[in-house]
Amino acid sequence: MKKITKAIIPVAGYGTRRLPVTKAIEKCMLPIGNRPIVDYVVADCIAAGITDIWFVVGEESTQIREYFGHNKKLEKYLKQKGKLEMLAEIQPQENVKFHYVHQSAGGKYGTTIPVALALKKIGTDESVLVVMGDDFFYHAPGDEFSQLRDLIEVVGENEAAILGYAVATREEASKYGVIEQDKNGNFVRIVENPAPENAPSLLINIAKYVFPPKLLKLIEEHADSDFVAENGEYQILKPIDDFVASGGMVKVMPARGEYLDGGNLAGWLHANEVVGRDLLKQEKAK
């Protein structure tokens, strides 16, 4: 199978659950320790062999571009002060290209749309990784673990993959989309917010996927159609279901890392506690 080198990261939302701070700070740029949330996502993509990252951003987005670009004045200042270790920390990633696609706040809405917008630039000839920009799998400094690399490695030619995160109870699973599998462990469907007793598993969907060309074409078709969910959104589950219905294979990869969700207040506070603990250990060891 051809190596997967492209990732799409949708980060265009206003982050209304985190207002008022997201009035001034893009949600994906909220800090976890000393880095924005999205930087942990990018680091995992790079560890998985991704060389082209396509951010789908809001029309007024500037902060993410600034973070992943050069700050010449700051670089000059750090050189003058001899703070070369800090200078190394702020350099853009080498051997990785960052691209930016704008999503209009007044346009079509739903998880299909940002992926389809990026595909207009990327094309649909090769498989891509699709991950959200406000949650990630954490590993301590020095650990070479990459959850996204694991996900990429399970797919075969023309296959899709989805990452499933195991929660502790069916009551907790019922708050999410729950992954149903067949007897061979392959994807059947996602059941949204089932009653606890009807949850088909403890694996929840955390929106981390590998999509092959056939499924990418279905995503484009869905975005161009008038088919929307009851809430008026173009949901990515529709083209995934269509792919499965046409005989497509979706592998399910159970996650094995520590999942941190910075998209809500409780998750963001917990993520800072986990990451901050390791940062303090590093400082004490210096």
Residue pairs with C-beta under 8 A, 6 or more apart in sequence:
1 127
1 155
1 156
1 157
2 126
2 127
3 49
4 48
4 49
4 50
4 126
4 127
4 128
4 129
4 152
4 210
5 49
5 50
5 51
5 52
6 50
6 51
6 52
6 53
6 54
6 122
6 126
6 128
6 129
7 45
7 50
7 52
7 53
7 54
7 128
7 129
7 130
7 131
8 54
8 56
8 114
8 115
8 118
8 119
8 122
8 128
8 129
8 130
8 131
9 38
9 41
9 42
9 45
9 53
9 54
9 55
9 56
9 130
9 131
9 132
9 133
10 56
10 103
10 111
10 114
10 115
10 130
10 132
10 133
11 26
11 27
11 28
11 38
11 55
11 56
11 57
11 58
11 61
11 64
11 133
11 134
12 56
12 57
12 58
12 61
12 102
12 103
12 105
12 114
13 27
13 58
14 22
14 27
14 58
14 105
15 22
15 26
15 27
15 30
15 263
16 22
17 263
17 264
17 265
18 27
18 30
18 264
18 265
18 268
21 30
22 30
25 63
26 57
26 58
26 61
26 63
26 64
27 37
27 134
27 263
28 36
28 37
28 38
28 64
28 133
28 134
29 36
29 37
29 38
29 63
29 64
29 67
30 36
30 37
30 134
30 262
30 268
31 37
31 272
32 40
32 260
32 262
32 268
32 271
32 272
32 275
33 272
33 275
33 276
33 278
33 279
34 279
36 64
36 67
37 133
37 134
37 135
37 136
37 262
37 268
37 271
38 64
38 133
38 134
39 67
40 136
40 138
40 260
41 131
41 132
41 133
41 135
41 136
42 53
42 68
42 93
42 96
44 131
44 136
44 137
44 146
44 147
44 148
44 149
45 53
45 129
45 131
45 148
46 93
46 96
47 144
47 146
47 148
47 149
48 129
48 146
48 148
48 149
48 151
48 152
49 149
49 152
50 96
50 129
50 148
51 95
51 96
51 97
52 96
52 97
52 99
53 96
53 97
53 98
53 99
54 99
54 100
54 101
54 118
54 121
54 122
55 64
55 98
55 99
55 100
55 101
55 133
56 101
56 102
56 103
56 114
56 115
56 117
56 118
57 64
57 65
57 100
57 101
57 102
57 103
58 102
58 103
58 105
59 102
59 103
59 104
59 105
61 100
61 102
64 100
65 98
65 100
68 92
68 93
68 98
69 92
69 98
70 91
70 92
71 90
74 90
75 87
75 90
78 84
78 86
78 87
78 90
79 87
92 98
99 121
101 114
101 117
101 118
101 120
101 121
102 117
103 113
103 114
103 117
107 113
108 223
108 234
109 232
109 233
109 234
110 228
110 229
110 233
110 234
110 235
110 236
111 207
111 233
111 234
111 235
111 236
111 237
112 219
112 222
112 223
112 234
112 235
112 236
112 238
112 239
113 223
113 234
115 130
115 211
115 219
115 223
115 236
116 219
116 220
116 222
116 223
116 224
117 223
119 216
119 219
119 220
120 220
122 128
124 213
124 216
124 217
124 220
125 213
126 213
127 155
127 210
127 211
127 212
127 213
127 216
128 210
128 211
128 216
129 148
129 151
129 152
129 208
129 209
129 210
130 207
130 208
130 209
130 210
130 211
131 148
131 207
131 208
131 209
132 206
132 207
132 208
132 263
134 261
134 262
134 263
135 206
135 259
135 260
135 261
135 262
135 263
135 267
136 259
136 260
136 262
137 145
137 147
137 148
137 255
137 257
137 258
137 259
137 260
138 257
138 258
138 259
138 260
138 271
138 274
138 275
139 145
139 257
139 258
140 278
141 278
141 282
145 257
147 163
147 208
147 255
147 256
147 257
148 208
150 253
150 256
151 161
151 163
151 208
151 210
151 253
152 161
152 210
154 161
154 251
154 253
155 161
155 210
155 212
155 251
156 249
156 251
158 212
158 213
158 214
158 248
158 249
159 210
159 212
159 248
159 249
159 250
159 251
160 187
160 209
160 210
160 211
160 212
160 215
160 240
160 243
160 248
160 249
160 250
160 251
161 209
161 210
161 250
161 251
161 252
161 253
162 179
162 187
162 205
162 208
162 209
162 240
162 250
162 251
162 252
162 253
163 206
163 208
163 209
163 253
163 255
164 179
164 201
164 203
164 204
164 205
164 206
164 252
164 253
164 254
164 255
165 203
165 204
165 206
165 254
165 255
165 259
166 202
166 203
166 204
166 254
166 255
167 173
167 176
167 202
167 204
168 202
169 196
169 202
170 196
170 197
170 199
170 202
171 196
173 194
173 196
173 199
173 201
173 202
173 203
173 204
174 193
174 194
174 195
174 196
174 199
175 193
176 193
176 204
176 205
177 190
177 191
177 192
177 193
177 204
177 205
177 237
178 190
178 191
178 192
178 194
178 199
178 200
178 201
178 202
178 203
178 204
178 205
179 187
179 190
179 200
179 201
179 203
179 204
179 205
179 252
180 187
180 188
180 189
180 190
180 191
180 200
180 201
181 187
181 188
181 200
181 201
181 203
181 252
182 188
185 252
186 249
186 250
186 251
186 252
187 244
187 250
187 251
187 252
188 200
188 244
189 241
189 244
190 205
190 237
190 240
191 198
191 199
191 200
194 200
203 252
203 254
206 255
206 259
206 261
207 236
209 236
209 240
211 219
212 248
214 243
214 246
214 248
215 239
215 240
215 243
215 248
218 239
218 242
218 243
219 236
219 239
221 239
222 234
222 238
222 239
222 242
223 234
227 234
227 238
228 234
229 235
229 238
240 250
243 250
244 250
258 274
260 267
260 270
260 271
260 274
260 275
261 267
261 268
261 271
262 268
262 271
